Structures are given as C-alpha cells and as structure tokens.
Amino acid sequence: MNKTPKKKKALQGFWFASVTAIMLLMSACGSATPAAPGQAATKPGAEQAAQPAAGENKPVTIVNNGIEMTYPEAPKRAVTMNQHVTEIMLALGLADKMAGTAYLDDQILPELKADYDKVPVLSDKYPTKEVLMAANPDFVYAGWKSAFGDKGVGSMEELEKAGVKSYLQESSNKPGPTIDDVFADIANIGRIFRVEDKANELIGKMKAEMEQTTSKIGTVDKPLSVFVYDSGEDQPFTAANNYMTALIKAAGGKNVFDDIQKGWATVSWEEVVNRKPDVIVVVDYGDKTIDQKKQFLLAKKELADLPAIQNKRLIVLPLSAASEGVRAPIALKILGEGLYPDKFK
C-alpha cells in the first residue's frame, strides 16, 4: 500500500517514540523477568515484591556469631544438633530437608513428633565427625557452641572447608539474649531455607501466644525475685545474664543473679540466701530427677528461711522450654502461672 509523505512521517515519529518508550521502560526495570504467557504484566517497581523475600536463586549472606556465611542455595540435607534448633526446623516445615538429627533433652513437642519420626537420628548426643559426614550433609545447624567444639563435629570453618555450610544459634551463645534474638534466629533460618513467609508466620504466632500470657500478668509494680536452680549440690549452678533472665522478666519476675555478666554461673549457697528469692525455678533435666532436685532444695538447712522454701514456691521448667526456640510461649506461660497463679484462674 502506498503512503503519502505526511502519513509516512507520522508513522516514523510514532515508531521512534514507541521504541524510545520501550527502551526507557526496560532501563527503569533493570533485568525484569517477562510475564509468562497468559500472566498479567508486573507493574514497574513491583518485580522485587513479587519474588520470594530471600530470592529463589540468590545467595544469602548472614554474619553468624562473627563469621560471615554465604548460602548459595537452600540446603537440601541439613543435620540439626540440640533439641531447640531441631524443633525450629520442624516448626518451619523443613523435615524433608533434614538428613539427620541428634541430641534431645526430653520429648519432642507432640505436634512435631510425626515429622520428627521421619528424620534419621544420628546419635543420642553429638555424633562423631565420621557419623555426621556419612549422612552426606550440606548444612549443620547447632544450638550450643559445644556442637562445634572438640567433642562435637568440628568447627564451622572445618565444615566449610569440607563443603558443608553451618549455622550456630546466636541467641543461645551471646550474653544477655532477648526473646527478640530468638525471633532473629528463626528469621535467619527462614532466609537460609528460603521460607521467610513461614518464618514470619511462626514468629507472629509465637508473639500472639506470648501476648496472651503477658496480658494476664499485666503491670507488675514489684517483680518477684527468682533463683534458677540448674544443678549442683556443693555449689549451685544457676542462670545469670542469659535467656532465662529475659523470660523471667517477661513473666513479671527478676533473676536474683542477673548482675553476673555470664550466661550461666556457679555461685555459693550463702549468696543465694543473701539474695532471698521469693521463688525458685528448677530446671528439669540431667541425671537427677525433678523430684530429687526439689527434695534436695526443700531439705537443705541453709535455705530453710528463704521465702521460696518456706512457701514451697518451686516452679519446674523443662530444659527444652528454657532453651532459645519455639517453646518460648510455653516457658512464659509456665513462669507466669508459677509466679502469679491468681491471675490465671
């Protein structure tokens, strides 16, 4: 078809303007992924929001306990060591990404047991390096620093050289951790496994459950003083400036040894008496049964005049609940009900 010069010039102008607009749009959007057939085009600037927060194919870099770790892809064969981190993995729906687990403190949470039973148990305690590597892991997630010690599976640096990524629960291995630090660990695992939405959902659920407890406790003008008894007969081993202190504070109490700038500490019975705790939290784990621990405290002559002993105010807290994991709402409720039972009737 013949075109008049006027029409031809107009078409050329339209074509140039169209190409220029397309080039400008591509420049503004960067390397945006084109829409799939039948899929609506994404608005400029919305591409990032439409992608998973961590990015399916983008490396994730996290500074973990002072070590910068890069995870090129989501792990497929993870091994967990220590119960509280195992339960975080299971609560995030990652059982199918686990090649093994080790070191329970007590029974796994009932709602997580079905998934836990699908995961191979490598050892009752920490596995040897040989047992760990036989599971062909690409990621090791530990709760306590001891897992990466001489009696554990080797350092994080050694695992890295062997091609195995790792993560150490930060909230379990720093001074004065808070409940928010636990949430940060859960968020980091969400990023590493590219399940950030699930991690945010879990954190939101935990916060809501904890709010139910703190709302019942309300404002406490004079917090009850609390002594945490972990173990020890000649000298007691107790919680100092650690996660237990944060839980006790959230429940309306005050750890009598929160001035010691360590996570856990050995103190004297004389000092326990001097600090006159209103309540004693007894950590349930180890070679002594909870009844043996309670009877030991109640029968100890030096403690006879303590308000906690006179009123038999002993709160039992399982170690699994006292650890930095998904049981924070459970621990808080146990402590709240033990400190202020009248508010939970």
Secondary structure, 3 states (H helix, E strand, C coil): CCCCHHHHHHHHHHHHHHHHHHHHHHHHHCCCCCCCCCCCCCCCCCHHHHCCCCCCCCCEEEEECCEEEEECCCCCCEEEECHHHHHHHHHCCCHHHEEEEECCCCCCCHHHHHHHCCCCEEECCCCCHHHHHHCCCCEEEECCHHHHCCCCCCCHHHHHHCCCEEEECHHHCCCCCCHHHHHHHHHHHHHHCCCHHHHHHHHHHHHHHHHHHHHHHCCCCCCEEEEEECECCCCCEEECCCHHHHHHHHCCEEECCCCCCCCEEECCHHHHHHHCCCEEEEEECCCCCHHHHHHHHHHCHHHCCCHHHHCCCEEEEEHHHHCCCCCHHHHHHHHHHHHCHHHHC
